[in-house]
Structures are given as structure tokens and as C-alpha cells.
């Protein structure tokens, strides 16, 4: 077994078998209401179809989710004055407050973890995570592996974003 297989098993064990409560909360945050609230907070008003695309789900699922958020007073839906068929979803003040609480809670927890790791290791972790997620964005299970040019383009895009 090469180092790749050994590390795959370690990573799988650490990320799936030993999932922490924080990891479970983070996973919840990338779907459902928490994700929708954060997406609207970061990007501003969106059409339901844009939210569905971001969430990689159906517009029907998003419609149900938006109804729940609307009942909680966290979003409003407004028709576009130029095209009544288009609806814009906006956060209310309560929705913005929820998003800020979510972000602050996550920031505090992660900053505590970084303080435990120390600056050098925390910076190294973030750099390696960026590299790993770039590779993950290119490499899908069951699909052909990316070409050297695709890898180069992905990493040059990261360098341009960092500049």
C-alpha cells in the first residue's frame, strides 16, 4: 500500500468515523436554512433559482425552505418591478442578525481551534486545505482525472484571487 492509500484511510477515519459535533454543525451549515441565510447575506438578493443552483437542489426544495424562512420573518420575497415573473429573495433584519450570529459563532470556534494549533501550524493547515479543495474541485469520483493544463489553470485562478 502506497502512502496515498494509507493517507486516504487516515483521512476517511478522521473525517467520517470520528466526526465531531462541530463537523456535524458545519455540515448542517452547508445545506438548508443556514446555507440559504448565509448565501443571501454574502451575495444579497437572489432569485429562488439562483439559490437552488448554489445549494445544488431543486427549486421545489428551495420554495419549501423559503416558506419556512418567511414564516420566521427572516426573508421577504419581492416581485421584480420590471418583470413580475421574477422574484427576488431578500434577508430581513432578523435574517441578517441570524446570519451574523451564525458567522460569529463559527468564527469564535475556529479561532479557538487555531489558537490551540499555533500560528505556524494553523497557517499551514489553511494553505494545505486550499490546495486540497482546489484538487477536489477538479477531481470527481468516477470521472476522468483532470489534465495537467486543467490543474495549472485551477491553481493559476487561485493565485489571481489571492492577488
N, C-alpha and C positions, 0 to 999 in steps of 0.2 A: 504494500500500500504506500503510495507516494504521500508527500506532505499535504497535497491538495485534499486527498480523501480524509486524512487524519483531521485536518482543519475543518473540513465540511462537517464531520461528525461532531467535533467540539462546538462549532457554531450552532448546529442544529440542536444539540443538547442544551446549550446556553440560552438559545432564543425560544425554544419550544418546550422542552421538558422542565426548565427551571424558570418559567415565565413569572416575573414579579408582578405584584399588584400595580406598580407604576406602568409596566409594559402593557398590562391589560387596559389601564386607563388611556394610555397613548393610542392603543388600537381602537378603542371606542371613539377617540377624538378624530379619527380619520374616516369616520362614516357617521351617518345620521345627523341629528341636530347639531352636535358640537362642530362637525365639519362644515355644515351649511352656515352656521353663525360665523365661524372663522373666515370662510371664503367671502362672505358678504362684507365682513369687517375689513379684510385685506383689499378686496377689489372694488367695493362699492356696489351700487345697484346692478343686479344681473337679471336676465330673463330666466325663467324656470328651466328652459332647455340648456342654458349655459351651466347652471348648477348641476343638472343631470350629467352633462358631459364631464364636468370637474369631478363629480362623485363616481363616475363610471357606473351609472344606474339608469333606470328608466324615468321618463317624465312622470309616469303614474306614481312611482315611489316618491319622487320629489314633491308631487302635488299633495300626497298624504302628509309628508313631513312638513311642508309649508303650512298646511291647515293646522297642524299641531302648534307650530311656532306662532301662527297668527292668533290662535286661541289664548296663548300665553302672553300675547301683547309684545312679542319680540320682533315681529316683522309686519310690514304692510305690503300690499300688492296694489300697484297703480297702473292704469292703462296709459300707454304712450299717447300723448295728445295728437301726434302726427299719424299714428297708426293704431287704432283701437284694438287690433288683433294682438298687439304686442303688450305684454305685461312686464313691468319692472318690479323686482322684489327689493325692498329696502329694509334695513335694520331700523327699529325704533330706538329710542334712548335706552329702553330696557334691554333690547338686543345688544346694543353696543356695550352696555355695562356687563352683560353676561360674557361677551367676547373678551373684554378686558380682564374680568375675573379669571376666566379660563387661562388666558395668556400669562397672567401674573402668577397664578398657581403653578403652572408648568415651569415658568422661568425660575421661580424660587426653588423648586425641587431639583431642576437640572443644575442650577448654580451651586446648590449644596453638594451635589454629586461631584461636580468639577472641583470644588474646594477640597473634597476628600482625595481626589486623584492627584492634585497638584497641577500647577500651571503647565509644565512641560508635557506630562502625560495627557492632560486634557486637550491641549492644542494638537498633539499628535493624533489623538483619538478623532478629533473633528476633521483633521486633514485626511486621515485614512477612511473615515466614514464618507466623506465627499467623493473620494476616489472609488470606493466600493459601490456607492449608489450610482455613480456615473456608469460603471460597468454593468450594474443591474438594470439600468435603463436601456441598455443595448442588447442584453442577453436574455432571451426568453426561453423557458423550458420547452423543448420540442421543436424549436425553431433553429434555423441555421445560425451559426456563430457569426458575429459581426466581422467585417473585413478590417484590415489594418487602417484603411482610409476612413471607415466609419468611426473607429476608435479614436483616431487622430482628430477627426472633426469634432467629436463629442468633447474631448479634452481641450481643444482649442476654444470651443464655446465656453467652457468653464473659465479659461484664462481671460477671455474677453469680459465675462460677467464680473470677475474679480477686479478688473482694472477700473 
